[in-house]
Amino acid sequence: MVDRTPSSKDVAGKEVSAATLAVWAGEGESLVQGATQVPIVYSAAYGYPDVESWLDVALGRKPGHIYSRNTNPTVHAFEEKVRILEGAQAATSFSTGMAAVSNTLFALLAPGDRVVSVKDTYGGTNQLFLSFLPRFKIQAELCETTDHEQIEAAIAQGCKIVYLESPTNPTLKVMDIERLAAAAHEVGAIVVTDNTFATPINQNPLALGSDLVIHSATKFLGGHADVLGGLLCGDPKLVAQVFHYREITGATLDPMAAYLLIRSMKTLALRIRAQNESALRIARWLTEQPAVAAVYYPGLETHVHHDVAARQMRGYGGVLSFMLEGGFDAVKRVLPRLRLAHRAANLGAVETIAGPPATTSHVECTAEEREAMGIPEGLIRYSVGIEDADDLIADLTQAFEGT
Ligand SMILES: Cc1ncc(COP(=O)(O)O)c(C=O)c1O
């Protein structure tokens, strides 16, 4: 019987693999009365028989829960599962991925601080950098995503946070996390990496030098496009600081959402392996199609940072993007013809999902802003599901016909 306690080396001295951890890790503490699955605990508060035992938990002298805005047994089990998979010392969760991003930035930054990041982070994150943080006199310098020298030079001028996302959304650029973390630590900056696209199955940023890792759990961790969530894990002092901020802002993950996430994560490794394999096959196939002007996927040898991806990732992920000959008009013709894809603003699900940045990741930006970020209007982001890759290729073939 595998012990479900938070350890990654606990079966007869053998290191347990991520696939096994995804199934078992983090659940032990939350199981009750012999149940083999984590219960959905819908209790706003937790009662104590006397003031002493209540104080023990309230003051952190003993483990337990006080109020579900702060902690909850079901939510805790989800946090533990991701924490262990990322090899982190601490984790906390949020109602959405953007709550994780915004609570982290607002909790760790103060007026006068400077952030170094890149131009094509997820659109919502980009909006925080461009519109919301400056209101509090926090400046973000957004560098060219693939220009590591420029990013290093910006970091060397001093900053509080270096914010990375790799691979990026939607153009699948890859950032050398180890190299940029080293530059950040030279100036005492905190490195935050959004690992949503890679998932802990394909990449562990903490092992590459990042101090914190963020996930939109809505995507691959949830995997079924039916739940929203976010997660932060890493350095315990920093996580505690953000956790306290989240306790106050109240962007708490709901227990039902946490339960769905735990259930989904049991198949995370299976799903990601299938999606890695199919995405690579489809990306290679797309490079040979006359209707396609360019393909963006870190697994392709022609990708500008394939060598970095090969070094820091165990698989290249389930999302790819491709640019159609004929620009946005071609996108409008091809998308409705796809039979095996939802046209929706999401990714990371068991069903294939396709959409242009104009209605998905960068809906908040104008066409000019997208162009300035290097996001062409003729782009389709294609999140590969767990369907048979041959069927997806057949679907794309019929959709391209006559374009
Ligand atoms: C890379 C990345 N980070 C963060 C987010 C935000 O997550 P959520 O939609 O759960 O708020 C997204 C959403 O698409 C994303 O793609």
The ligand as an SDF file (V2000), in Angstrom:
LIG
                    3D

 16 16  0  0  0  0  0  0  0  0999 V2000
   -0.5710   30.7510  -19.1820 C   0  0  0  0  0  0  0  0  0  0  0  0
   -1.8070   31.1950  -18.4720 C   0  0  0  0  0  0  0  0  0  0  0  0
   -1.7110   31.7290  -17.2400 N   0  0  0  0  0  0  0  0  0  0  0  0
   -2.7960   32.1620  -16.5600 C   0  0  0  0  0  0  0  0  0  0  0  0
   -4.0600   32.0830  -17.1160 C   0  0  0  0  0  0  0  0  0  0  0  0
   -5.2480   32.5760  -16.3370 C   0  0  0  0  0  0  0  0  0  0  0  0
   -5.9660   31.5060  -15.8360 O   0  0  0  0  0  0  0  0  0  0  0  0
   -7.5530   31.5550  -15.4620 P   0  0  0  0  0  0  0  0  0  0  0  0
   -8.2890   31.6400  -16.7590 O   0  0  0  0  0  0  0  0  0  0  0  0
   -7.7570   30.2750  -14.7240 O   0  0  0  0  0  0  0  0  0  0  0  0
   -7.7650   32.7580  -14.6160 O   0  0  0  0  0  0  0  0  0  0  0  0
   -4.2220   31.5340  -18.3890 C   0  0  0  0  0  0  0  0  0  0  0  0
   -5.5490   31.4520  -19.0060 C   0  0  0  0  0  0  0  0  0  0  0  0
   -5.7090   31.1410  -20.1680 O   0  0  0  0  0  0  0  0  0  0  0  0
   -3.0630   31.0730  -19.0820 C   0  0  0  0  0  0  0  0  0  0  0  0
   -3.1620   30.5480  -20.3180 O   0  0  0  0  0  0  0  0  0  0  0  0
  1  2  1  0
  2  3  1  0
  2 15  2  0
  3  4  2  0
  4  5  1  0
  5  6  1  0
  5 12  2  0
  6  7  1  0
  7  8  1  0
  8  9  2  0
  8 10  1  0
  8 11  1  0
 12 13  1  0
 12 15  1  0
 13 14  2  0
 15 16  1  0
M  END
$$$$
